[in-house]
Amino acid sequence: MDLSKFSGSECELLKSDQLSSFGISKAGTPDQGTTGAQCEYKADDRVRGLNFTLSTLEKINGLDGIYQKKDSYPVFRPGEVTGYPSVNFDGTNASQGDCSTAVGTAKGAGFMIQVNLHDRSSAEYTSPCNVSSQIAGLVVSNLKGGR
């Protein structure tokens, strides 16, 4: 799956109804990150909400770049997101509201979802990789359907 056609429009890879299901009503903010172009999404409820970032992996050679650093992540779980290779990873134990899911869409290409859940009482707080994987699945679905 070629991501280059979405270059510069990363904040359009999720639809407003998909964002609202995560408590986000405002469009994402584009930026440049260490792995590539990115879009930051902020929860409407800053205390109990979910913030996440969608980043391309163009600067680090896709999933290969994530695998090169796998020893630095206490949590590193390869898997699949709607038929594409993925990795759930975190710098701590992925049970405190933070997790990242990277998805390889082609050789040297892919994207990553980094979530931060704030509500310690939510069920997702202790399993944030489920949330990052769910969002990654939505992105893949939108990419396949051309948004």
RASULLIN-V717336 format. One record per backbone hydrogen bond with DSSP energy under -0.5 kcal/mol. NH is the residue of the N-H (numbers start at 0). CO is the residue of the C=O. Records with the same first field share a line. If there is no record, write none. Layout:
# RASULLIN-V717336
NH: CO + CO
This chain:
# RASULLIN-V717336
2: 0
5: 2
6: 3
8: 5
11: 8
12: 9
18: 14
19: 15
20: 16
21: 18
22: 19
23: 18
28: 39
29: 27
30: 37
32: 35
37: 30
38: 53
39: 28
40: 51
43: 22
45: 43
48: 44
49: 21
50: 115
51: 40
52: 113
53: 38
54: 52 + 111
55: 36
56: 109
58: 34
59: 34 + 56
60: 57
61: 56 + 107
63: 60
64: 61
65: 61
66: 62
67: 63
68: 64 + 65
69: 66
71: 68
72: 69
73: 71
74: 89
75: 73
76: 87
77: 75
78: 85
80: 83
83: 80
85: 78
86: 101
87: 76
88: 99
89: 74
96: 124
98: 114
99: 88
100: 112
101: 86
102: 110
103: 84
104: 102 + 108
105: 108
108: 105
110: 102
111: 54
112: 100
113: 52 + 111
114: 98 + 112
115: 50
116: 96
117: 48
119: 117
121: 118
124: 121
125: 122
126: 123
127: 124
129: 126
130: 126
131: 127
132: 128
133: 129
134: 130
135: 131
136: 132
137: 133
138: 134
139: 135
140: 136
141: 137
142: 138
143: 139
144: 140
145: 142
146: 141
